[in-house]
Amino acid sequence: MQGSNGRTSLLWGAAAVGGFHAAMSLYWALGGRWLEGTVGATADRLQSGEIASATVVLLAAAALKSAVAVGPLLTRRWVGALAGVMRKLAIFAGLVLSIYGVVLTVVGLVSLTGVLGAPTNPEALRGHALLWDPLFAAWGLMLLGGLGLDTRIRPRVAPRMALSDRSPATVTRPVPAGAIRPLVKENA
């Protein structure tokens, strides 16, 4: 996949996977129980009565996941310094998601074989190794792929100079159409 369609498709794919993650966190924060056993400690906290702290953590996770899911789509047409910061944050998020997802998927799959001993919570381990961690990896890889294919040259915003900093030698004059600007500044 190349060009705008490939970039957009990967970013939309990343947004869909991230949106699913965010929706599940919100669902659990609001009291939902479907797939709860596949997340381990969070489910234990919800069932043990530590609902308030688990709910706050899940709501914060849902908000953060939502921002990472849709942020790159919302900011992809921005220009200037803020666009650069947002892009760097999205790349960082993609790296974290990819590494986290791949490493934990591999460790989880190895753990499922029993090589590392019997798992204490097999349902949570299966949920992480076969569902959640691969989804984190896919989310991060699609995000990086969508951002990596974004090779457009973005216009840079010229820094503003104070009027007192402008000397006659630094003031540019309009150039008539068809004229060529000299490479060396002429003395005024």
N, C-alpha and C positions, 0 to 999 in steps of 0.2 A: 504494500500500500504506500503510495507516494502522494505528495501534494496535499492540497487542502482537504480533499475527501478522506484520505488516509488519516491525516492528522485529526480531523474532526471526528472520524469514526472511533479512533482510539480514545480520544478525550471523552466522547459520549459513553463508550464502553466502561472507561474508568469511573465516570460519574454514576453509571448504573450499578456497578459493583459497590462503590462507596455508598451510594444511596441505600442499597440493600443493607449494608452493615449499619448505617445510621438508623434506618427504619427498625431494624431488630433491636438495637440498643434502646430506642424510644419505646418500642413495644414492651420490652422487659421492664423499663422504668415505670411504665403505666400499669404494670401488673400482669402482663401476658406471660404465659407459661410454655408456649410451643417452642421446642428446641432448647429449652432452658437447661436441660441436663447436659447439653453438649458444650457448655461453657465452664463447667467446673465450679471454681470458688465463688463466682458471682451468683450462681444459682444457690449455692449453700448459704450465702449471706442473705439472700432474699427469703429463703425458707426458714432460716434460724431466727428471724425477727430483727436483724440488722437492716431492715428495709429502708430506713431514712438515709443512712450513709450510702447504701448500694444504689438507691434511687438517684441521689445527687451525682454519684460517679457515672451512672448510666446516662443521665441527662447531659452531663458535660461531655461524655464520649459521643453521644448522638450529635451534639452541636459541633464538636470538632470534626467528626467524620463528615457531616454535611458540608462544612466549609471546605474541607479538602476535596470532597467529591465534586462540588459545583464551582469552586473558586477558579480553577484553570479555564473553565468554559466562559465564565463571566468576565475574566480579565484578559483574555487572549487578544483582544483588539486594543488594549490600552497601550499608550506610548509614554515615554518619559521615565523618570527615576522610580516612581511607584510601580510601574509595570515591571521594571527590572527586579525590584524587591519581591514582588508577587511571584514572578517566574522562578526566582531562586528559591523561595519558600516551597513552591510546588515541586521543584526538582528535588529539594531536600526531603520532602514528604514522600515522593516516589521512591527515593533511595531507601528510606527507612522502611516503608511498606514492603518493598521488594526483598530486602535483606531479611527482615523479620519473618515475612511469609515463607520464603524459601528455607531458611534455617530451621524454623519451627516445624515446617512440613516434613523435612528430612528427619529431624530428631523424633518427631511423632511417629512417622512410619517405621523407623528403626525400633522405637519403643513398643510399637504394636506387635512386632515379631517376638517379643519376650527376651531379646538379647540383653536388655538392661534390667531385667527382673520383671516381676508381675506388676502391672500398673495398678495404682491405688484406686483410680476412677476410670475404668475402661470406656465408659460412655463418653465422658468428657475428652479423653484422649482420642477416641475415634472422631468425635466432633471437630476437634482442633486439627488433627492430622488429615482428615478427609474433606472437611468443609471450610472452616473458618480460616485456617492458615493458608491453604491454597488460594482462597479468595483474596486474602491480603496480598499475596504474591502477584496474583493476576491484576489486582487494582494498581499496585505499584508499577508493574511492568507496562501496563497500558498507559498509565500516566506518563512514565518516562518516554515511552514510544511516541505518544502524541506530542509531548514537548520537544523531543529530539528531532522529530520531523519538521518542526516549526523553524524553517531556515530563512524566513522572510527577513529582509533588512529593515529594521525599524528606524524611523527617523529619530534623530537625537534632538533633544531640545537644547538650543544654544544657551549657554549661561548668560545671565543678564549682567550688564556692567552699569555701575553708577555713572551718572552724567559727569561727575567730577573726574572719573577715570578715563574719559574719552579725550584723547588729544587729537589734533588734526591729522596726525599720521595714522591713527587707528580707525578713524571714521571712514567707512566705505561709501563710495559714491555709486549711484546707479550706473550700470553699464548698458549702453544702447544694445538693442537686439543685434546679434551677429558679431558683436565685438568680442575680442578675447582679452581676458584679464591677464596682466603680466604676473609672473611668478614672484617677482621681487617688488616690494613696495616702493613707490616713487616718493621722493622727498617733496613735501609740500612747499 
